[in-house]
Amino acid sequence: MSRSSGWSRSPQVAARLAPGDVLVCFLLAFLLWLAPLACVSPASAAEQVRIGVARTISDVGYYVADAKGFFGQEGLEVSIVPFNSAAQMVAPLGTGELEVGGGTVSAGFYNAVGRGILMRIVADQASIKPGYGFSSLMVRKDLVESGRYRSYADLKGMKVAVGAAGTGSASALNEALKKGGLKFGDVEVVFIGFPEHLAAYRNKGIDASITNEPTLTRAVEEGVAVRVAGNDIIYPGQQTAVTFYSDRFIKDHRDLAERFMLGYLRGVRVYVDALKDGRLAGPNAGEVISILTGYTRIKDAGMFRRMIPSWVDPNGEVSLAGLRKDLDFFRELGLIEKKDIDVDAVVDSSFAKAAVARLGPYRPPDN
C-alpha cells in the first residue's frame, strides 16, 4: 500500500470512531507512514567508505574483499576511487573526503603530517619478502650484453629511473648503489612513472631503473631490459605500500574503521592463500586472478601468472624498520621539513591487532 492510498481512507474510518480513538488512529497511521523512512537514516550514509587506490597490484586486498562481499558482511558499502599516486590522496584524506587510502609512504606524507594534515598508517598493503621482489633493479639489455654493466658498481654515471622523488623506489635505488660502494649522487636520477619505463628502455632514454610489476615482466619479455636483482635482494624488508586512515575516520567512526579492517584483512588472506613459490600459483590463484582482471586494467590472466606478485602481511603488520630506513634516506636528501617527525608518530597498529584478535592469526592453507 502506498502512503497516499493509506491516508485517503483515514477520514472514512475516523467517521465511525470516537474523537479520542480518532486521534489514536491518526497517530498510528502517522507512525506507520514514517516507518519506511526509518530505513533511510543518517547511519546508513555513515556506512559508506571511500578508498583511494593508486591502481597497482598492491591494491588487491581491497579488490578481493569487495568482490567476495567481506566489506558488505561488515555492513559497509565501499567506493574505490582511482588516483595516479598516493601523493594525490593526501589532501582528500586530510579533509575527510576519503576515509581510506593505499600507496607508498613518501617524504610528502611525512611533510603533510608535519603541517597538520592528519592521517595514520594502519596496515601493510605491500612489503618485500624473499621470493616476492615485485619491484626490481633493471638494466638495459644491450648494456648487460656488451659488458658495460657487470655489477652494482657499474651503475656509476648511468641514467636511472625511479617512480617519483622522495619515494620507496628512490630509497631502493639508494640501497642498490650502496652495494656497489656508490652514493645517490653517483647516478643521474630521473623520475618517470613505472608504466613509462618500458618506452624509455625502448628508445634508450634510460640505462637502468627500479621498476615495479607488471612493467618489469613486460620489459623482460620484450627483450629491452634485464632484471638484475629484486628488491628482496637489494632491500629485504622494505615497506613499499601501506593502508592509510584519515584522522576523521579514526576519531569519528572508529567502529566503521574496525569493521573495515576486518573485511580488508579477510581479503588479504584470500590473496596470500593464492601465492606459492613467488607466483600467483596457490590453490585459489584462479579466483584471485579473475578478480584482478575484473578490477584492474590488466585483462591478460596469463600476465598475472607470469609476473612476480607483491607480498602483503596477512596480519596487517607493517615493517617499522623499513619505514625508518626510508625516512632516514629522505632526511639525508633534505626532503623532510620537520626534524621531530618520526615513524612511531604516524603508525597506528591498533586496528590490525583488533582484527587479528577477532580473526585469529593467519594460518596458511594446506597445499
C-alpha positions as CSV (number, residue, x, y, z in Angstrom):
1,M,0.0,0.0,0.0
2,S,1.4,3.4,-0.9
3,R,1.5,6.3,1.6
4,S,-1.1,8.3,-0.4
5,S,-3.7,5.4,-0.5
6,G,-3.3,4.8,3.2
7,W,-4.1,8.5,4.0
8,S,-7.1,8.6,1.6
9,R,-9.1,6.1,3.6
10,S,-8.4,7.5,7.1
11,P,-11.3,10.1,7.1
12,Q,-13.8,7.3,6.4
13,V,-12.5,5.2,9.3
14,A,-12.5,8.3,11.6
15,A,-16.2,9.0,11.0
16,R,-17.1,5.7,12.8
17,L,-14.8,6.3,15.8
18,A,-14.9,8.5,19.0
19,P,-12.8,11.6,19.0
20,G,-10.2,10.1,21.3
21,D,-10.0,7.0,19.1
22,V,-9.6,9.2,16.0
23,L,-6.5,10.8,17.5
24,V,-5.0,7.4,18.3
25,C,-5.7,6.2,14.8
26,F,-4.2,9.2,13.2
27,L,-1.1,8.8,15.4
28,L,-0.8,5.1,14.5
29,A,-1.2,5.9,10.8
30,F,1.4,8.7,11.0
31,L,3.9,6.3,12.7
32,L,3.2,3.6,10.0
33,W,3.9,6.3,7.3
34,L,7.2,7.1,9.0
35,A,8.3,3.5,9.3
36,P,9.8,3.2,5.7
37,L,11.7,6.4,6.2
38,A,13.5,4.9,9.2
39,C,15.3,2.6,6.8
40,V,16.9,5.6,5.2
41,S,18.7,7.0,8.2
42,P,21.9,9.1,8.6
43,A,23.6,5.9,10.0
44,S,23.3,4.2,6.5
45,A,25.2,7.1,4.9
46,A,27.9,6.7,7.5
47,E,28.4,3.1,6.4
48,Q,29.9,4.4,3.1
49,V,33.7,4.1,3.0
50,R,35.7,5.7,0.2
51,I,39.0,4.0,-0.7
52,G,41.7,5.8,-2.7
53,V,43.9,3.5,-4.8
54,A,46.9,4.1,-7.0
55,R,45.8,1.3,-9.4
56,T,48.6,-1.2,-8.7
57,I,48.5,-4.9,-7.8
58,S,49.2,-3.9,-4.2
59,D,45.5,-2.8,-4.1
60,V,44.5,-6.4,-4.4
61,G,43.3,-6.8,-0.7
62,Y,40.6,-4.2,-1.3
63,Y,39.5,-5.7,-4.6
64,V,39.2,-9.2,-3.1
65,A,37.4,-8.0,0.0
66,D,34.9,-6.1,-2.2
67,A,34.5,-8.9,-4.8
68,K,33.9,-11.6,-2.1
69,G,31.5,-9.4,-0.1
70,F,33.7,-9.2,3.0
71,F,33.0,-5.4,3.3
72,G,29.3,-6.0,2.8
73,Q,29.3,-8.6,5.6
74,E,30.6,-5.9,7.9
75,G,27.7,-3.6,6.9
76,L,29.9,-1.4,4.7
77,E,29.5,-0.2,1.2
78,V,32.8,0.8,-0.4
79,S,33.7,3.1,-3.3
80,I,37.1,2.6,-4.9
81,V,38.4,5.9,-6.1
82,P,41.4,5.8,-8.5
83,F,44.4,8.2,-8.2
84,N,47.6,8.5,-10.1
85,S,49.7,8.3,-6.9
86,A,49.3,8.1,-3.2
87,A,50.6,11.7,-3.0
88,Q,47.3,12.9,-4.6
89,M,45.4,11.2,-1.8
90,V,46.9,13.3,0.9
91,A,44.6,16.3,0.7
92,P,41.3,14.3,0.5
93,L,42.5,12.1,3.4
94,G,43.2,15.3,5.4
95,T,39.8,16.8,4.7
96,G,37.9,13.5,5.2
97,E,36.8,13.2,1.6
98,L,38.5,9.8,1.7
99,E,38.3,7.5,4.7
100,V,41.0,5.1,3.4
101,G,43.9,5.4,1.1
102,G,46.6,2.9,-0.2
103,G,50.0,3.6,-1.6
104,T,53.6,4.4,-0.9
105,V,54.9,6.3,2.1
106,S,56.7,9.2,0.7
107,A,58.6,12.3,2.0
108,G,55.4,14.2,1.1
109,F,53.4,12.1,3.5
110,Y,55.6,13.0,6.4
111,N,55.6,16.7,5.5
112,A,51.8,16.7,5.3
113,V,51.5,15.2,8.8
114,G,54.1,17.8,10.0
115,R,51.8,20.5,8.6
116,G,48.8,19.2,10.5
117,I,47.1,17.1,7.7
118,L,46.4,14.2,10.0
119,M,46.3,10.6,8.8
120,R,47.8,7.4,10.0
121,I,49.4,4.2,8.6
122,V,47.3,1.4,9.9
123,A,48.2,-1.8,7.9
124,D,50.6,-3.3,5.4
125,Q,49.5,-3.2,1.8
126,A,52.7,-4.4,0.1
127,S,56.1,-5.3,1.5
128,I,59.2,-7.1,0.4
129,K,59.6,-10.8,1.4
130,P,62.1,-13.3,0.0
131,G,60.9,-14.5,-3.4
132,Y,58.5,-11.6,-3.8
133,G,60.7,-8.9,-5.3
134,F,57.9,-7.4,-7.5
135,S,60.0,-4.2,-7.5
136,S,63.4,-4.8,-9.0
137,L,66.6,-3.2,-10.3
138,M,66.6,-3.4,-14.1
139,V,69.4,-2.6,-16.6
140,R,69.1,-2.1,-20.3
141,K,69.8,-5.3,-22.1
142,D,72.4,-4.1,-24.5
143,L,74.4,-2.7,-21.6
144,V,74.4,-6.1,-20.0
145,E,75.3,-7.9,-23.2
146,S,78.2,-5.5,-24.0
147,G,79.7,-5.9,-20.5
148,R,79.1,-2.2,-19.7
149,Y,77.1,-3.5,-16.7
150,R,78.6,-6.3,-14.6
151,S,78.0,-5.3,-11.0
152,Y,76.3,-2.7,-8.9
153,A,79.4,-0.6,-9.1
154,D,78.9,-0.2,-12.9
155,L,75.8,1.8,-12.2
156,K,78.1,4.8,-11.7
157,G,77.3,7.6,-14.3
158,M,74.2,5.8,-15.6
159,K,70.8,7.5,-16.1
160,V,68.5,5.6,-13.7
161,A,64.7,5.9,-13.5
162,V,62.6,5.7,-10.3
163,G,58.9,6.2,-9.9
164,A,59.0,9.6,-8.2
165,A,61.2,11.8,-5.9
166,G,61.1,11.0,-2.2
167,T,59.6,7.6,-2.5
168,G,60.4,4.0,-1.7
169,S,61.7,3.3,-5.2
170,A,64.3,6.1,-4.8
171,S,65.3,4.5,-1.4
172,A,65.6,1.1,-3.0
173,L,67.9,2.6,-5.7
174,N,70.0,4.0,-2.9
175,E,70.3,0.6,-1.3
176,A,71.4,-0.9,-4.7
177,L,74.0,1.8,-5.1
178,K,75.4,1.2,-1.6
179,K,76.0,-2.4,-2.6
180,G,78.3,-1.1,-5.3
181,G,80.1,1.3,-3.0
182,L,78.3,4.3,-4.6
183,K,76.2,7.2,-3.4
184,F,72.9,8.5,-4.7
185,G,74.7,11.4,-6.4
186,D,76.8,9.0,-8.4
187,V,74.0,8.4,-10.9
188,E,71.7,10.7,-12.9
189,V,68.3,10.0,-11.3
190,V,65.2,10.7,-13.4
191,F,61.6,10.5,-12.3
192,I,59.3,8.5,-14.6
193,G,56.1,6.7,-13.8
194,F,56.6,2.9,-13.9
195,P,54.4,2.2,-17.0
196,E,56.6,4.7,-18.9
197,H,59.8,2.8,-18.1
198,L,59.1,0.5,-20.9
199,A,59.0,3.2,-23.6
200,A,62.1,4.7,-22.0
201,Y,64.0,1.4,-22.4
202,R,62.8,1.0,-26.0
203,N,64.2,4.4,-27.1
204,K,67.3,4.0,-24.9
205,G,66.3,7.1,-22.8
206,I,67.4,5.3,-19.6
207,D,70.2,2.9,-18.7
208,A,68.7,1.4,-15.6
209,S,65.7,1.6,-13.3
210,I,63.8,0.5,-10.2
211,T,60.7,-0.8,-11.8
212,N,57.5,-2.4,-10.5
213,E,55.3,-5.1,-12.0
214,P,53.8,-5.6,-14.5
215,T,56.2,-3.2,-16.4
216,L,59.1,-5.3,-15.1
217,T,57.9,-8.5,-16.8
218,R,56.8,-6.7,-20.0
219,A,60.3,-5.2,-20.3
220,V,62.0,-8.6,-19.9
221,E,59.6,-10.4,-22.3
222,E,60.1,-7.6,-24.9
223,G,63.9,-8.0,-24.6
224,V,64.7,-4.4,-23.8
225,A,65.9,-4.8,-20.2
226,V,67.3,-7.4,-17.8
227,R,66.1,-8.0,-14.2
228,V,69.4,-7.7,-12.3
229,A,68.0,-8.1,-8.7
230,G,64.7,-8.0,-7.0
231,N,64.2,-5.7,-4.0
232,D,64.0,-8.8,-1.9
233,I,67.8,-9.0,-2.5
234,I,68.5,-5.2,-2.7
235,Y,66.3,-4.1,0.2
236,P,64.8,-7.0,2.1
237,G,62.0,-5.9,4.5
238,Q,61.2,-2.7,2.7
239,Q,57.7,-1.4,3.3
240,T,56.6,-0.5,-0.2
241,A,52.9,0.4,0.3
242,V,50.5,0.8,3.3
243,T,46.9,1.4,4.2
244,F,46.2,4.9,5.4
245,Y,43.2,6.0,7.5
246,S,42.1,9.6,7.7
247,D,42.1,11.2,11.2
248,R,38.3,11.7,11.0
249,F,37.7,8.1,10.2
250,I,39.7,7.1,13.2
251,K,38.2,9.6,15.6
252,D,34.6,9.9,14.4
253,H,33.9,6.5,13.0
254,R,36.1,4.1,14.9
255,D,33.6,1.3,14.7
256,L,33.4,1.5,10.9
257,A,37.2,1.7,10.8
258,E,37.5,-1.5,12.8
259,R,34.9,-3.3,10.7
260,F,36.7,-2.1,7.5
261,M,40.0,-3.6,8.8
262,L,38.2,-7.0,9.4
263,G,37.0,-7.0,5.8
264,Y,40.3,-5.9,4.4
265,L,42.4,-8.5,6.2
266,R,40.0,-11.2,5.1
267,G,40.6,-10.1,1.6
268,V,44.3,-10.0,2.1
269,R,44.3,-13.6,3.5
270,V,42.5,-14.9,0.4
271,Y,45.1,-13.2,-1.7
272,V,48.0,-14.6,0.3
273,D,46.4,-18.1,0.0
274,A,46.8,-17.7,-3.7
275,L,50.6,-17.2,-3.5
276,K,53.1,-20.0,-3.9
277,D,56.8,-20.0,-4.7
278,G,56.9,-16.4,-5.7
279,R,54.0,-16.6,-8.1
280,L,50.2,-16.5,-8.1
281,A,50.1,-20.3,-8.1
282,G,48.3,-21.2,-4.9
283,P,45.2,-23.4,-4.8
284,N,42.8,-20.4,-5.3
285,A,45.0,-18.4,-7.7
286,G,42.4,-18.7,-10.5
287,E,39.8,-17.0,-8.4
288,V,42.1,-14.1,-7.3
289,I,43.4,-13.6,-10.9
290,S,39.8,-13.4,-12.1
291,I,39.1,-10.7,-9.5
292,L,42.3,-8.8,-10.6
293,T,41.4,-8.9,-14.3
294,G,38.0,-7.5,-13.3
295,Y,39.2,-4.7,-11.1
296,T,42.5,-3.7,-12.9
297,R,43.5,-2.6,-16.4
298,I,45.3,-5.8,-17.0
299,K,42.9,-8.2,-18.7
300,D,45.5,-10.9,-19.6
301,A,45.2,-13.6,-16.9
302,G,48.4,-15.1,-18.1
303,M,50.3,-11.9,-17.2
304,F,49.3,-12.3,-13.6
305,R,50.7,-15.9,-13.6
306,R,54.0,-14.8,-15.2
307,M,54.7,-11.7,-13.1
308,I,56.1,-11.6,-9.6
309,P,53.3,-10.7,-7.2
310,S,53.5,-8.4,-4.3
311,W,53.6,-9.8,-0.8
312,V,51.3,-8.4,2.0
313,D,51.4,-9.4,5.6
314,P,48.2,-11.4,6.3
315,N,48.1,-10.0,9.9
316,G,48.5,-6.4,8.6
317,E,51.8,-5.8,10.3
318,V,54.0,-3.0,8.8
319,S,57.8,-3.0,8.8
320,L,58.7,-0.3,11.2
321,A,62.4,-0.9,10.4
322,G,61.8,-0.4,6.7
323,L,59.8,2.8,7.3
324,R,62.6,4.2,9.5
325,K,65.2,3.4,6.9
326,D,63.3,5.2,4.2
327,L,62.6,8.2,6.4
328,D,66.4,8.4,7.2
329,F,67.1,8.5,3.5
330,F,64.5,11.2,2.9
331,R,66.2,13.2,5.6
332,E,69.6,12.7,4.0
333,L,68.3,14.3,0.8
334,G,66.9,17.2,2.8
335,L,63.3,16.4,1.9
336,I,61.8,16.3,5.4
337,E,60.6,19.7,6.7
338,K,60.3,18.9,10.4
339,K,63.1,17.3,12.3
340,D,60.9,15.9,15.1
341,I,58.6,13.8,12.8
342,D,59.1,10.1,13.4
343,V,57.6,6.7,12.3
344,D,56.1,5.9,15.7
345,A,54.0,9.1,15.5
346,V,52.4,8.1,12.2
347,V,51.7,4.4,12.7
348,D,48.5,3.1,14.5
349,S,48.6,-0.7,14.6
350,S,45.5,-1.0,16.9
351,F,43.1,-1.7,14.1
352,A,45.1,-4.5,12.6
353,K,45.6,-6.0,16.1
354,A,41.9,-5.8,16.9
355,A,41.1,-7.5,13.6
356,V,43.6,-10.3,14.2
357,A,42.1,-10.8,17.7
358,R,38.8,-11.4,16.0
359,L,40.0,-13.5,13.1
360,G,42.9,-15.3,14.8
361,P,46.5,-15.4,13.5
362,Y,46.8,-16.3,9.8
363,R,47.3,-19.9,9.0
364,P,48.5,-20.9,5.5
365,P,46.4,-23.4,3.5
366,D,47.5,-27.0,3.2
367,N,48.8,-27.2,-0.3
